[in-house]
């Protein structure tokens, strides 16, 4: 009898553990990538009611999904190692911290885990069909296409586009993150993500020199740090200024384009704070070189920016506006330092005579502008000074 009770107790414990276990993103190994995986799509629902414990949902079981609220689908891309995306958890939490919505993680790791890119890309339309079946049922229960938002990464960006195309572009929004390039470059709009796939399509191109899609794909396309290698990211396999190309952005040109470039820091939270440094010089001869600027506040915090685009040309009595980017935002600047360099290793050292320097914040235009007059910068020598408030009528 005692053995019978022990057996029943163990069975109950086992059942309890099973019930309490939260469904999680499929975890595979590199071996799975070598041998390949057949497609299997799982939908994992997160809401504010179950922020840390997903629910498996499908077209006949919605769980906590509320069709009257916005629903965001997150669709990943190729998974060479088979491991879950490291960014997924943070993205889910971030979305739910901003808005009370449904977040559905589209887990197609069985299908995306492969060393052969073409095997994964060939499954994208099948994933889209699974999502359409689910969304169709949501619509039948009272959901609105306006409230459907899809975030697709790599191949997931094109999957999102395929879903949007099935609804004649009536989805509320699609965001493409680093859309995949191979096998999609140069394809007609129906075979890739396209601006007509949703009411609004925005795209972030963050790896255009490797496997990413280079050309615009959305209503507006962002190119952080020029769309090339991102600061703080491995060099191998998250304010925007409109610009035709990265160099024009750094030169402060702003043509009416739908491409937008911005830059990021290397570490979390990755924000950059932008200032214009307006300089009027009075050298008799033209000077060409770079400016490095440092800011310091009352607490002794410092932040530095080397304005490291093409050397600037300084002409007598001409104002040059330089875009400086800092990884800290100092509210009350009490000290500024400037250093001028021509980049020459040998040869004479030059002076840059500044008639007026003005510092103005782009992120906080309401802040007082800071000025300094009559400075002489010796090449490669840091010059520290205390700025003063600029006259209010000064442009």
N, C-alpha and C positions, 0 to 999 in steps of 0.2 A: 504493500500500500504506500509506504514511504517513497519507493521508487516512482510510483505512479504520480504522486503529488509533485515530486521533483521534476518529472517529465513535463507535466502540465505547466508548472511555473516557468520552466525554460522556454516552452512554446509561447507563453504570454509575453515574456521578455523579448523574445525574438520578434514577435508581431509588433510590440510597442516600438522597438528600435526601427523597424521598417517604416512604421507610420510616421515617426518623427524625422526620418531622414529627408533632407531637402533635395529635390532634383537639382542637378548641377550640369554645367556644360560638359559635353562629352570629352573625355580625356583619352587620347590615343598616344601611341609611341611612334618613334621614328621607323620602327619595323613596319607599322601600318602604312606609313608613307611609301615605303619601298615596295610592298606587295600591292598597295592600292586599296581603296575602300569603296564599297557600293553606297549609293546615295540613301540617306535616311535623314529626314528633316524633323527636328523637334522644336517646339515653340515653348519657351520658358517665360512665364509672366511674372513681372514684379509690379507691385503697387505700393502705396504708402502703408497699406494694411499688411503686406508681406514684403517688406523692403529687403530683408536679408535671406529670405527663404522662398525660392521660386516655386511656382505652380506649373506643372505641365498642362498645357491647354491644347485644344484642337477644335475643329468646326462643330463638334457636338458637346464639348465641355469647356465652358468659358471661365470657370473658377471665379476669381475676384474681378474679372474684367468687367468694367462698367462702360457700356456702349455709348453712354451720353457724354463721356469724357474723351479727351484727346488720346489717341493711341499712337505711340512711337515704336516702330520696328527697327531693330538694330541688326544689320546683316553683315557678317564678316566675309572675308575673302579666302584666298589660298592659305592653307595651313601646312607648311612643309614638315614641321616637326610633330604635328598631331596634338600639341599642347593647346589649352584654352588661351584665347587672347588675353594678355596681361592687362590691357586697358579696359576690358569689358566692365568689370565691377565698378570702377571709378565713373565710367560713363553712365551706368545705370543710376548710381547714387546721385550723380550730378543732375541728371534730368529730373529725378523725383524731388530733389531739394528745391528746384526752381518752380515746379508745377505739379499739382495733384493730377496725375495722368496714369494711363496704362503703358508700361514699357514691356515690349515683347522681344526677347532675344531669340533670333532665328539661328538655331544651332544646326548647321549642316556640315559639321566637322567630318561626319562619315560621308564622304563625297569630295570634300575640300582637302582632306589629308592625302596628299600624293606628291611625289617628286616630279610628276609629269604635268606641267601646267595645262596642257591641252585637255587632259582628263578632267581637271576641275572646271575649266571654262566651258566644257561641253555640257555640264550639268546645270548651268546657270538658269536656263529657261525652265527646266524642270522644277527648280526651287521656286521660281516665280509663279508657276502654276499652283504649287502647294499654298503659297501665300494668297493667291487670288481666291482659292477655295475657302480659306479662312475668312478673308475680308468679305466675301460674298455673304457668308453666314452672319457676320457682324452687321452688314447692311440690312439683312432680313430681320435682325433683331432691333433695328432702329438707329444704327450708327450712321454717321455722315461722312462722305468722302472728304469734305473740308477738314475733318478732324484727323485724317490719316497722315502721318508724318513718317517718312522712311529715311534712315541714316544708313548708307551703304559704304563699306570700306573695300577698296580694291575691286575684286570681282563683285562684291556686294553692291557697289555703286551701280553697275550695269544691271544686276538683278532688280534693284529698285526701279531702274528705268523701264525694264520689261514689264514690271507690275503696273507702273504708271501708264504705259502705253495701252495695256489691256483695259484701262478705264478712261481712255481717250484724254489723258492729261488732266483729269478732274481731281486727282489726289491733292491734298492741301499743300504738301511740300516734300521735296526730296533734297537731301544733302549728300553729296558725293565726297567722300574723303579719300584722297589719293587714288582716283579711279585707275583701274588696270589699263595698261597700254597695249601690250602684245595681243594680237588677234582682234583688237578693237580699233586700233589706229586706222583712220581713213575709211572706216565702215560707214554705210548710210545710217541715217538717224534711227531707223527702226531696229538696227542691230547693236545699239549702244545707248548709253544715257544721253538724253537730249533735252533742251529747254522746254520742249512741248510735252514732256512726260508728267508734269505736274503744274499746278497753278504757279508755283515758284520753285525754281531749281537753283541751288547755290552749290558751288564746288570749291574744294580746297585742294590745290595741286602742291604736293609736298615732296615729290621725288621724280621730277620730270626727266632727270638725266639717267634714270635706271629703268624701272618697270612701270613707271607712272605714265598717264596720258598727258601730253603736253598742251594740246590745243584746248580752247574754251569748250565747255560742255553744258554750261548752265546759263541762267539769266545773268548771273554775276559769278565770276571766277576769281578766287583769291590765290595768290602765289606768295606764301610766307617765305621770307628770306630768298626771294627770287624763284621759289619753287624747287630749289636744288637741295643739297644736303642740309638737314636741320641741326641747329646748335644743340649739343647734348645727346644727339642720336648716333648710333653706330654708323660708320661710313659704308656699310654693306647693305645686302638685301633688307593742326586742339589752334587797335584802331586800324582800319585799312585806308590806303590812299590810292585813288585810281591812277593808273599809269600804263603806258604802252609797253614799257619794259622796265626791268629792274634798275638799269642805269638812270633812266629818266626819273624814276621814283626818288633815287638818291639825289638827283639834281633839282628836285622840287618842281618838275614839270607835271602838268595835270591835264592831258588831253581827254576829251569826252569818250572814254572807252568803258567797257564793262569788265575789264580786267582790273584787279585790285591787288596791290603788293603791300605787305607789312612784314615786320621782323619780330623775332622772339628772342628771349633770353635762353641760356643753356639749362637753367634749373627751374623747378616749380616755384612760383606760379607762372613763369615764362613771360610775364608782362614786360613790356618796354615802355618807357616814358619819354616823350619827344619834346624837344625844345628847338626853336629857331635861334641861331646865333647870327645876328646881323652885324657885319663888320664893314666899316668904311675906312680905307687906308689913305695915306698921303705920301707914300713913297714916290720919288720922282720916276724911278724905273719900275717896270712891271715885275711883280714877284709871283712865283708859282710854288705851291707847297701845301702841306697838310696842317690842320689844326687839331690839337688834343686839348680837351677842356675837362676840368674837374670842378665839382661843386662840393661845398661843405656847409652843414647846418650848425645850429647852436649847440647841439648835442655832440658834435664832432663826427657825425656820420659823413662819409664821403662817397661819391660816385663819379665814375670817369667815362668819358666817351671819346674815342678816337674817330674823328670824322674821316673814315678810311675809304672813301670812293676816289675817283680820279683827282689828282692834284688840282687845287683851286687856283684860278688866276685872280690876283689882286691888282687892280688898277687905281691910280690916283683919283680920289673923290668918287669912286664907284662903290655902291653898296653891294656886298655879296651876302646872300642868306644861306647859311649852312644848316642842315638838319642833323641835330645831335640826338643820340639815342642812349638813354641811361636805364640800368636795370633796377634803380631805386628812385622813388619819388620823394624828394626833399621839399617839405612845405616852405620853410623859411631859410633861404640861402643867405649865409653871412659872408662867405668867401668864395671867390672864383679864381681858378688858375688857368692860364693859357700857355701853350707851347707851340711854336711854329717850327716846321721842319721841311726842308726841300728834298730830303731823302738822299742827299749826296753824301758819300762816305769821305771823299777827298775834295779838296778845293776850299774856297773861302766860305766863311760863315756869314750869313746874311741877317739883316734886321728887317722886321716888319713893323712899320710905324702905323699905329692905329689911331685914327682920329676919333672914332666912336665905336664902342662895342655894346650891343643890346641883346639881352637874353629874355625870351618870351616863351611861355609854356603853351604847347598845343593842347595838352590834356586838360589844363585848367586856365583857359584864356582870361578868366576873371582875376587871376593873380596879378599883382603889380609887376610891371616890366622893370628889369634891372639894367642899369647902364654903367659905363665907365668911359672916361675920355682921356685922350693924350697918353697912350701907352706905347712903349717901344719894346718889342719882343726880340730878344737875341736868339738866333737859331739854336734849337735843342736845349734851351734854358727855360725852365718853368718859371713863370711870372705870376705871383700870387697877389691878389688885391681884394679890397672890400668894395662891392658894388654899391651904387646909390640908386634911388628910385628915379626912373626916367620921367621927364616932364610929361604931363598927361596929354598934352596936345600933340606930342610927337608921334609920327607915324612909324 
